[in-house]
Amino acid sequence: MRDLSSRITVGINYTTQGEMMKIIEDAVYTREESQELLKVSQSTMMRLIKKGIIKAAKVGKQYRILGKELLRVVSPELENTVGKVYNKGRRWLHDEKES
């Protein structure tokens, strides 16, 4: 069994020019690393955490996020679910205006 510190330090793999990054399922990321991996702003990252879209553990004043959570967010299943909810809301709003 690998020790936890070795899993934490191997969280991101970079290439030199293309900045190719890999999310490792059992790695632990900081909020900053997570927002860089997802290519979102700090405010978007905090909104995702606060709304519970990304589950994070607060350690002191900082957040820690499992790679598994980041992979779940970028998965096609979640995107489909969000799209369905969005479209359902649009239909509901459109139906309300017509009434």
FIMARSE-499678 format. One record per residue (C-alpha): residue number from 1; residue in one letter; x, y, z. Coordinates in nm, 2 decimals. Example, Ala and Ser with C-alpha at 12.3 -4.5 7.8 and 13.67 -1.06 7.14 Angstrom:
2
SITE   resi   resn       c1       c2       c3
SITE      1      A     1.23    -0.45     0.78
SITE      2      S     1.37    -0.11     0.71
***
This chain:
99
SITE   resi   resn       c1       c2       c3
SITE      1      M     0.00     0.00     0.00
SITE      2      R     0.14     0.34    -0.10
SITE      3      D     0.16     0.61     0.17
SITE      4      L    -0.07     0.91     0.15
SITE      5      S     0.21     1.17     0.10
SITE      6      S     0.33     1.00    -0.22
SITE      7      R    -0.02     1.01    -0.36
SITE      8      I    -0.06     1.38    -0.28
SITE      9      T     0.26     1.49    -0.44
SITE     10      V     0.20     1.31    -0.77
SITE     11      G    -0.13     1.50    -0.84
SITE     12      I    -0.05     1.69    -1.16
SITE     13      N     0.16     1.59    -1.46
SITE     14      Y     0.27     1.88    -1.68
SITE     15      T     0.43     1.88    -2.02
SITE     16      T     0.66     2.17    -2.10
SITE     17      Q     0.48     2.38    -2.37
SITE     18      G     0.13     2.23    -2.41
SITE     19      E     0.06     2.22    -2.03
SITE     20      M    -0.11     1.88    -2.05
SITE     21      M    -0.24     1.80    -1.71
SITE     22      K    -0.38     1.47    -1.58
SITE     23      I    -0.63     1.43    -1.30
SITE     24      I    -0.55     1.14    -1.08
SITE     25      E    -0.85     0.98    -0.91
SITE     26      D    -0.70     0.92    -0.56
SITE     27      A    -0.49     1.24    -0.54
SITE     28      V    -0.58     1.53    -0.32
SITE     29      Y    -0.58     1.88    -0.47
SITE     30      T    -0.60     2.23    -0.33
SITE     31      R    -0.86     2.47    -0.45
SITE     32      E    -0.60     2.65    -0.66
SITE     33      E    -0.48     2.33    -0.83
SITE     34      S    -0.84     2.22    -0.89
SITE     35      Q    -0.93     2.55    -1.05
SITE     36      E    -0.62     2.53    -1.28
SITE     37      L    -0.71     2.17    -1.38
SITE     38      L    -1.07     2.27    -1.46
SITE     39      K    -0.96     2.60    -1.61
SITE     40      V    -1.21     2.81    -1.42
SITE     41      S    -1.18     3.14    -1.22
SITE     42      Q    -1.14     3.16    -0.85
SITE     43      S    -1.50     3.28    -0.81
SITE     44      T    -1.64     3.00    -1.02
SITE     45      M    -1.44     2.74    -0.82
SITE     46      M    -1.58     2.88    -0.49
SITE     47      R    -1.93     2.88    -0.63
SITE     48      L    -1.90     2.52    -0.74
SITE     49      I    -1.78     2.43    -0.39
SITE     50      K    -2.04     2.64    -0.20
SITE     51      K    -2.33     2.50    -0.41
SITE     52      G    -2.21     2.14    -0.35
SITE     53      I    -2.14     2.07    -0.72
SITE     54      I    -1.78     1.98    -0.61
SITE     55      K    -1.75     1.82    -0.27
SITE     56      A    -1.45     1.95    -0.08
SITE     57      A    -1.31     1.92     0.28
SITE     58      K    -1.22     2.23     0.46
SITE     59      V    -0.88     2.20     0.63
SITE     60      G    -0.83     2.51     0.84
SITE     61      K    -0.89     2.79     0.60
SITE     62      Q    -0.82     2.59     0.29
SITE     63      Y    -1.01     2.34     0.08
SITE     64      R    -0.90     2.00    -0.03
SITE     65      I    -1.06     1.82    -0.32
SITE     66      L    -1.03     1.46    -0.43
SITE     67      G    -0.94     1.39    -0.79
SITE     68      K    -1.24     1.16    -0.80
SITE     69      E    -1.46     1.47    -0.75
SITE     70      L    -1.30     1.66    -1.03
SITE     71      L    -1.34     1.37    -1.26
SITE     72      R    -1.70     1.34    -1.17
SITE     73      V    -1.76     1.71    -1.25
SITE     74      V    -1.61     1.68    -1.60
SITE     75      S    -1.79     1.35    -1.68
SITE     76      P    -2.05     1.34    -1.96
SITE     77      E    -2.31     1.20    -1.73
SITE     78      L    -2.31     1.51    -1.51
SITE     79      E    -2.31     1.73    -1.82
SITE     80      N    -2.62     1.55    -1.95
SITE     81      T    -2.79     1.59    -1.61
SITE     82      V    -2.72     1.96    -1.59
SITE     83      G    -2.85     2.00    -1.95
SITE     84      K    -3.17     1.82    -1.87
SITE     85      V    -3.23     2.03    -1.56
SITE     86      Y    -3.15     2.35    -1.75
SITE     87      N    -3.39     2.26    -2.03
SITE     88      K    -3.66     2.16    -1.79
SITE     89      G    -3.63     2.50    -1.62
SITE     90      R    -3.64     2.68    -1.95
SITE     91      R    -3.96     2.50    -2.05
SITE     92      W    -4.12     2.57    -1.71
SITE     93      L    -4.03     2.94    -1.74
SITE     94      H    -4.16     2.96    -2.10
SITE     95      D    -4.49     2.79    -2.00
SITE     96      E    -4.53     3.03    -1.71
SITE     97      K    -4.49     3.33    -1.95
SITE     98      E    -4.76     3.20    -2.18
SITE     99      S    -5.01     3.15    -1.91
***
